[in-house]
Amino acid sequence: MAETCKCGKKKESDLGYCKKCFIKIFEKRIRRELQKYTWFTKKDKVTILDDGTCKVAILKQLVLPLLEQARINVKFRKSMPKAGRIISAENMEDVVLGFLTTVITNKTWKKDKIVRPLRQLTDKEINQYAKLKGLKEFKRKKDEISGFLTEMDKRYTETKYALLKSSEKLLD
């Protein structure tokens, strides 16, 4: 018997949900992450950092309509602007790798004001969503630290989530 989702439909993804439920949960997590930040005002200059990956395409699909509905002017740039509110397509692995690199190189982990709507999502979840929505999948370049993180997460599940929470606690 095929495994079924909580809604009773057949699971289509290896993440434990049918297509409809997975997309609903994914989009809800992004909206919930956005609610953690002080919402934008009409006078804010909002910039979305565009690195050309499917993560930015997801932001364009899910975050851009919310900002446009609130009549907030949004620009796309490849480099960091000097002023204004910044939205980045960084996800969990990006934040955790930045944190680990900072710790390993003995630098100071600093709080910034960048909004990261994909922060609670893994590469695997983002690629699954991209696949379901017909977007190009995201491929991460492997280095020693990302290889170490992947190996640790295979051995000890929830490693990435624990490191994300640790980095957040250090900033509070």
ZAMARGU-4260 file (C-alpha; in steps of 0.2 Angstrom, whole numbers, plus 5000, padded with zeros to 4 digits):
<rodrens>
0) 5000/5000/5000 | 5007/5017/4995 | 5010/5029/5009 | 4997/5043/5011 | 4998/5061/5017
5) 4988/5067/5032 | 4975/5073/5020 | 4973/5056/5013 | 4981/5058/4996 | 4996/5049/4990
10) 5013/5056/4995 | 5022/5063/4980 | 5037/5070/4988 | 5050/5062/4998 | 5047/5075/5012
15) 5031/5066/5018 | 5017/5076/5010 | 5006/5076/4994 | 5010/5090/4982 | 4996/5101/4988
20) 5000/5100/5006 | 5019/5102/5003 | 5016/5118/4994 | 5004/5125/5007 | 5016/5121/5021
25) 5031/5128/5012 | 5022/5144/5008 | 5015/5146/5025 | 5032/5144/5033 | 5038/5159/5022
30) 5023/5170/5027 | 5026/5165/5045 | 5045/5170/5043 | 5040/5187/5036 | 5028/5191/5050
35) 5043/5190/5062 | 5050/5206/5055 | 5043/5223/5057 | 5033/5224/5041 | 5038/5236/5027
40) 5031/5254/5025 | 5027/5262/5009 | 5042/5274/5011 | 5054/5260/5013 | 5066/5257/4999
45) 5066/5238/4997 | 5079/5228/4988 | 5079/5210/4984 | 5096/5203/4981 | 5096/5193/4965
50) 5109/5179/4963 | 5099/5171/4949 | 5095/5155/4958 | 5078/5147/4960 | 5078/5154/4978
55) 5076/5171/4970 | 5062/5165/4958 | 5053/5158/4974 | 5054/5175/4982 | 5048/5183/4966
60) 5033/5171/4966 | 5029/5172/4985 | 5035/5188/4992 | 5035/5201/4978 | 5016/5200/4976
65) 5014/5203/4995 | 5025/5219/4994 | 5017/5225/4978 | 4999/5223/4986 | 5005/5234/5000
70) 5011/5246/4986 | 5029/5245/4991 | 5042/5249/4978 | 5054/5234/4976 | 5071/5234/4966
75) 5082/5219/4961 | 5101/5221/4963 | 5115/5209/4962 | 5125/5218/4975 | 5121/5225/4992
80) 5114/5242/4993 | 5120/5255/5005 | 5103/5260/5012 | 5085/5253/5013 | 5078/5237/5018
85) 5086/5221/5010 | 5078/5204/5007 | 5089/5190/5004 | 5086/5173/4997 | 5097/5165/5010
90) 5090/5149/5017 | 5095/5138/5032 | 5111/5131/5024 | 5117/5148/5020 | 5114/5155/5037
95) 5122/5140/5046 | 5137/5140/5034 | 5140/5158/5038 | 5138/5155/5056 | 5150/5140/5056
100) 5163/5149/5045 | 5162/5164/5057 | 5165/5152/5072 | 5179/5142/5064 | 5188/5158/5058
105) 5186/5166/5075 | 5177/5181/5069 | 5162/5190/5077 | 5145/5184/5073 | 5136/5201/5070
110) 5117/5204/5068 | 5111/5212/5052 | 5095/5219/5047 | 5093/5208/5031 | 5076/5199/5030
115) 5078/5181/5025 | 5061/5173/5021 | 5068/5157/5017 | 5079/5155/5033 | 5069/5141/5040
120) 5069/5130/5024 | 5083/5118/5019 | 5090/5116/5001 | 5081/5099/5000 | 5064/5108/5003
125) 5068/5122/4991 | 5073/5110/4978 | 5057/5100/4980 | 5046/5116/4979 | 5056/5121/4964
130) 5053/5104/4956 | 5034/5105/4960 | 5032/5122/4953 | 5043/5119/4937 | 5058/5130/4942
135) 5076/5126/4940 | 5083/5117/4955 | 5097/5125/4966 | 5114/5117/4966 | 5125/5121/4981
140) 5144/5122/4978 | 5152/5110/4990 | 5167/5115/5001 | 5174/5108/5017 | 5162/5116/5029
145) 5147/5112/5019 | 5153/5094/5017 | 5155/5093/5036 | 5138/5101/5039 | 5130/5088/5027
150) 5139/5074/5035 | 5134/5079/5052 | 5116/5081/5047 | 5116/5064/5040 | 5123/5057/5056
155) 5113/5067/5068 | 5096/5073/5061 | 5091/5091/5066 | 5109/5097/5066 | 5105/5111/5054
160) 5090/5117/5064 | 5100/5116/5080 | 5114/5127/5073 | 5102/5139/5066 | 5094/5141/5084
165) 5111/5143/5091 | 5116/5157/5079 | 5099/5166/5084 | 5102/5164/5102 | 5120/5171/5101
170) 5113/5187/5092 | 5099/5190/5105
</rodrens>
